[in-house]
Every structure is written in structure tokens, then in C-alpha cells.
């Protein structure tokens, strides 16, 4: 395996033209053929590791939300399982051509998934994982039972938006509709445009997109008008900011992402205008340079002055967003930073002080964002450098996170101690992006889909 990866690294560099002089079309064709073969072998390796992780789930956690790989057990988010891992991972199985695994997951989902439970759930998490998964499954598979489940779930979740401002409460009871969680954040408020818009498109009922968009427009209008920034905590009843830290990190990240992607997915010009204004504010106030590459720090939303040089695994999504938005120059610089962060300890940390390059929080939660940005950068530049980065990341995940019962998160990348947790997004996102960057382009037409923040692909179309 090590020898193979050494050869692979050299091949990527040769293909990029490093240390290689003009030697005619024959050699160029040979290099291209070689890189195609190497990419296929890597794609097959990712598929093999996905199968291993899924088989571990089947063996130890079947019917439950997630796998505990060290104790060979399972966990559920709530009193009743929502079979989160099978649903989150279903479209990855379809894209990988793992037909028998996809069929068994589909049977489990359709036979057991119900939502009429008296339990309070996270509106944000259930929207991106469950509603997004059901909608993507329907668009890929065509079985109307997926759409029926999606509509039932959305009709329960939409009650979270019954606040005085139209911005959603954080939690909603699936059976009673009771809401809790008055203080929310931009990500949890603004991350349903893609799911609700897709449901509107598929059902013809405009209430879903109108509801999600009202929340987003309200939030956007509450930004600081001088800096253009939003904070990190807001009261959804009053619209008053109770936390004024602005960043691209968790708690805000997917709000930005969905402004861009709602424009790309539905052609929504309001979202384009909001994205254009927002990305200027981000690049004006949060962008920072250290060590010769681009980073994004934390600032007060009112002053726009960076007061915390922190960047981490969740922030790494922004390189892909910049590339999707057309700014490949910044995207390439930021991906250099992302890869520096990854190589610092062998896996990326949750939080890094980018000025001192000291790890602040060493947890690695099997997150996908770095691979995601690699995928976007490769699509828009075709630079083999990103194949090398993706290969390095995939290899290190296998090296440090593979256990005898699946894949485990890492408590601290400074000592690589495993944690007994494999979240569903490892199958939905991390291994999907790792696979797609190596797989043939025909596997998924990048230009015909937009991924939600859980990497569920939705077909591009006007509402």
C-alpha cells in the first residue's frame, strides 16, 4: 500500500508537469492514461472502505441511528431511532453502484421510518440529514414512498418556523409541534432553503420555500448594515442579537452556503444578491493572511475587526463555496491553508490558531469539509494537486480512524486516541466526496446538481 501511494504521488506530480519537460504527445497520453487508472484504483479503495463501514453498521447497529465502532454497539439520537445512517448514506451507495447495499438500506428505511413520535428533535439536523436524504433518495430512485415520507417530515418540522419573526426555533416536537430553543444561530435559521425549495418543486406547494426564504431574508436584514456581518446568536422571538461573534465557522457556515446554493439550484436572484453582498463582507472583514496563505478569522459583527485568529475543520467548507461562486483564486489559496491544517498532525483538528499554528481543539470528528473543498477545486481547475491532497486525506483517515468495528472519530489528533463514534455524515459526506473526486466524471454530472450541506445531491431546476 505505501509503495502504491508513493507511485501515485509521483504520478500526480508528473501529470501536473513537475520535473517533466516536453516529450511529445505519446508520453502525455501515457501519463493521462496512467492517472486515469490510478484514480480508478483510488475510487475503488474508497468504495471498499465505505462497504467496510456500512457492513460494520449492519453487524453492530442495524436499525439504529449510528454506530459505536469501538464498543461494537449503537447509539440513537432520540428515544426512537430514525435510522439516520442508512438514510444519510443511501445516495452514496447509489452513486457508488453498491446496489445490494442500497436495496437493503431502502427496505429498512421504507419499512421502519416513521415520524409520529412524541419527541423533540433538532430542526436543523433533521432537515439536512433526514429531509435532505429523503428528497435526494426520491430524485435518484423515483420511489414515491420517499417523497411521501419527506412531505410528512417537512409538515412536522415547518412548525418550528411559527415564531414572531418567522425565524425557526431550534427544536420541534414531531408529534405535538411544540417548539423550544428561542436563541438560535444563522446556520440553524438559514439552512433549509435547498430542502424546502426542492420539496416545493416536487410537490408544487409553495409554502415550503416561502417559509424558509422568509426566515433567511429576515436574518439577512438583521445583519450589521455597516459591516454586512451577522453574529453567532439571535433571539428568534425578538430578532435581537445576543451573540456578536462573526465567522465562517460552525453556527454560521451553512447560512452562507445556502445563499449561494439556492441561487445556483433554483436561479433565485434574491439569494444571489444576498450572497454577493455577504461574500464581500466576509472577504473584507474576516479574511486574513498568515504564513503566505489565506485564512478566515473571527470578528465582532459591529466593528469587523478580527479578534480571534481561529480556523478549523468546519471552516474548510469555504474553499468549495468560493470555487462554486466563481472565485477560484481565493479558493485555491484557502485550500492550501486547509491542507496545511490537515498535514500539521496527520488529521485536521477541530480548531487551529492559524497565526501560531497551534492546535486549540484536537478533536477530529470524521468531518468532510476539507475533502469537499478539494473536490470543488479539482472540478474547476483540473489541477492534479487536488488529487494528491485528496489521496493524502483519504489515506490518513484509513490509517488513523479505521478500527475493528468501523471508523472512529479521534479524540485528539496530537495523540490519535480513537473515540467511540461514527456519525452518519461519514457515509453521507466524507466518503462520498472522497469517492467523487477520483471516480469518472460520468458517475455524477457536477453541473446538473447542487449538494446540500449534508452532501445530498439535488437536481438543478427553476422553481
NUDRENSE-721037 format. One record per residue (C-alpha): residue in one letter; x, y, z. Coordinates in steps of 0.5 Angstrom, whole numbers, plus 500, padded with zeros to 3 digits. Example, Ala and Ser with C-alpha at 12.3 -4.5 7.8 and 13.67 -1.06 7.14 Angstrom:
# residues 2
A525491516
S527498514
This chain:
# residues 463
X500500500
X505505502
X509503495
X503505491
X502511495
X509513493
X508512486
X501515486
X504522489
X510522484
X505520478
X500526480
X506531480
X509528473
X502529471
X502536473
X508538470
X513538476
X520536473
X518534467
X520537460
X516537453
X517530451
X511529446
X504527445
X505520446
X508521453
X503526455
X498521453
X501515457
X501520463
X494521462
X492514462
X496513468
X493518472
X486515470
X488508472
X491511479
X484515480
X480509479
X484505484
X483510489
X476511487
X475503488
X479504495
X474509498
X468504496
X472499499
X472503506
X465505505
X463498505
X467496511
X464502515
X457500512
X458493514
X460495521
X454499522
X450493519
X453488524
X453492530
X448498530
X443495525
X436499525
X439505530
X442512528
X449511529
X455506530
X460506536
X466502533
X470501539
X465498543
X461495537
X455498539
X450503537
X447510539
X440513538
X440521538
X433521541
X428516544
X426513538
X431511532
X430515526
X435510522
X440516521
X446512518
X442508513
X438514510
X444519510
X449514507
X443512502
X445516496
X452515497
X451508496
X447509489
X453513487
X458508488
X454503485
X453499491
X446496489
X445491494
X447495500
X443501497
X437496497
X438493504
X438500506
X432502502
X428497505
X430499512
X428506511
X421505508
X419499513
X421502519
X422510519
X416514522
X416521525
X409521529
X414520536
X413525542
X420527542
X423534541
X429534535
X434539532
X430542527
X437544523
X440537524
X434533522
X433538516
X440537513
X440529514
X433526514
X429531510
X435532505
X437525505
X429523503
X429528498
X435526495
X433519495
X427520491
X430524486
X436519485
X431513486
X424515484
X420511489
X414516491
X415513498
X421517500
X417523498
X411522502
X416521508
X419527506
X413531506
X410528512
X417530516
X417537513
X410538515
X412537522
X419541522
X416547519
X412548526
X419551528
X418557524
X412559528
X416565531
X414572531
X420574527
X419567522
X426565524
X425558527
X426555534
X432550535
X427544537
X421542535
X417536538
X415531532
X408530534
X405536538
X409541534
X411544541
X418549540
X424550544
X430554543
X429561543
X436563542
X439560535
X444562530
X445564523
X446556521
X440553524
X436559522
X438559515
X440552513
X433550510
X433553503
X435548499
X431542502
X424546503
X426549496
X426542493
X420540496
X416546493
X419544486
X417536487
X410538491
X408544487
X407547494
X410554495
X409554503
X416551504
X420555500
X416561502
X417560510
X425558509
X426564505
X422569510
X427566515
X433568511
X431575509
X429577516
X436574518
X440578513
X436584514
X438584521
X446584519
X450590521
X449595516
X456598516
X460591516
X455587513
X456582518
X452577522
X453575529
X453568532
X447568537
X440571536
X433571539
X428569534
X422572538
X425579538
X431579533
X436582538
X443579537
X445576544
X452574541
X456578536
X462574534
X462573527
X466568523
X465563518
X465557523
X460552525
X454556527
X454561521
X457557516
X452554512
X448560512
X453563508
X453556504
X445556503
X445563500
X450561494
X447555493
X440557493
X442562487
X445556484
X440551485
X434555483
X436561480
X434565486
X436572484
X435575491
X439570494
X445572489
X444579491
X445577499
X451572497
X454578493
X453583499
X455577504
X462575501
X464582500
X463583508
X467576509
X473578505
X473585507
X473584515
X474576516
X480575511
X487574514
X493572511
X498568515
X504564513
X503566506
X496563505
X489566506
X485564513
X479567516
X478569523
X473571528
X471579529
X466583532
X460584528
X459591529
X467593528
X469588523
X476587527
X479580528
X480579535
X481571535
X485568529
X482561530
X480557524
X478550524
X475543520
X468546519
X471553516
X475549511
X468548507
X469556505
X474554500
X469550496
X464555497
X469561494
X470556488
X463555487
X462562487
X467563482
X473566486
X478561484
X484565486
X482565494
X479558493
X486556491
X489560497
X485558502
X485550500
X493551501
X491553508
X486547509
X492542507
X497546512
X492545517
X491537515
X498536515
X500539522
X498533526
X496528520
X489529521
X486536521
X484539528
X477542530
X480549532
X487552530
X490558532
X493560525
X498565527
X501561532
X500554528
X498551535
X492547536
X487549540
X482543540
X485537537
X478533536
X477530529
X470528528
X471525521
X469531518
X468532510
X469540509
X477539507
X475534502
X469537500
X473544498
X479539495
X473536490
X471543488
X478546487
X479540483
X473541479
X474548477
X482548476
X483540474
X490541478
X492534480
X495538486
X488537489
X488529487
X494529491
X491533497
X485528497
X489522497
X493524503
X487526507
X484519505
X490515507
X491519513
X483517515
X484510514
X491510518
X488513524
X481512524
X480505522
X478500527
X476493528
X469495528
X468501523
X471508523
X472512529
X473520531
X479522534
X479525541
X486529540
X490529533
X496530538
X496523540
X491520536
X486517541
X480514538
X473516540
X467511540
X463515535
X462514527
X457520525
X452519519
X455524515
X462520515
X458516510
X454521507
X459526506
X466525508
X467518504
X462521498
X467527497
X473522497
X470518492
X467523487
X474527487
X477520484
X471517480
X470518473
X466524471
X460520469
X459518476
X455524477
X454531473
X457536477
X454541473
X447538474
X446538482
X448542488
X450539494
X446541501
X450542507
X450534508
X452533501
X446530499
X445532491
X439536489
X438537481
X438544479
X432547476
X428553477
X422553482
